[in-house]
């Protein structure tokens, strides 16, 4: 069921979004060669506690997962596309890191992700991440009132496919509200003018994911959470929580 949000609910979601944005900025800055993924997760936990917010990810247990999620960040390195679990791995110069984070305030969630390079990264890694961010911007620009879900997917796929990148089949965004994942599903590929009509009050996460080799193939690792490329090529993931308003899309997880 699709639930439209009131102005008061959107303001609460904006507060959650600010905390998400601040935390992503701090974790991105701390993501340097030699730092462990667990140290980044601890930083995010500390910022949640200081701001009186709660994690959207910790203990989350969807039906596909064998165990509840054990951390507050998803940290996906290089060939990991999404849902990487923080561990004692130390980041290395040249790594590509996707940082996904969600928080809720008074029961309302915000969800966003960025991809950052660790130290000096090669030009191909920068292009991969930049293209994914451009696809996110295109998807947001398409999220106009009375547009359709298919318009968002078409905008995202146009940018990604034109660059020659793959896109993991079946993965995309989602509604956001009193649950981190609500209806509707927001595909990263679509046909213009098709699908659910975008009405003011709808809040969705738009989240393109791209695979460097051009393959769409992906796999779920033995931990039951991490989704990675099959061929070992690198991936990038960007995301914002966006409200549809009469005046156009508003990014609730903007800094």
Secondary structure, DSSP 8 states (H G I E B T S, - for coil): ------HHHHHHHHHHHHHHHHHHHHHHHH--TT-BHHHHHHHHHHHHHHHT-EESSTT---TT-SS----SEEEEETTEEE--B--S-B--TT-EEEEEEEEEETTEEEEEEEEEE-SS--HHHHHHHHHHHHHHHHHHHT--TT-BHHHHHHHHHHHHHHTT-B--TT-EEEE-SSSSSEEEEEESS--TT-SSB--TT-EEEE--EEETTS---EEE-TTSS-EEESS---EEE-BEEEEEETTEEEETT--
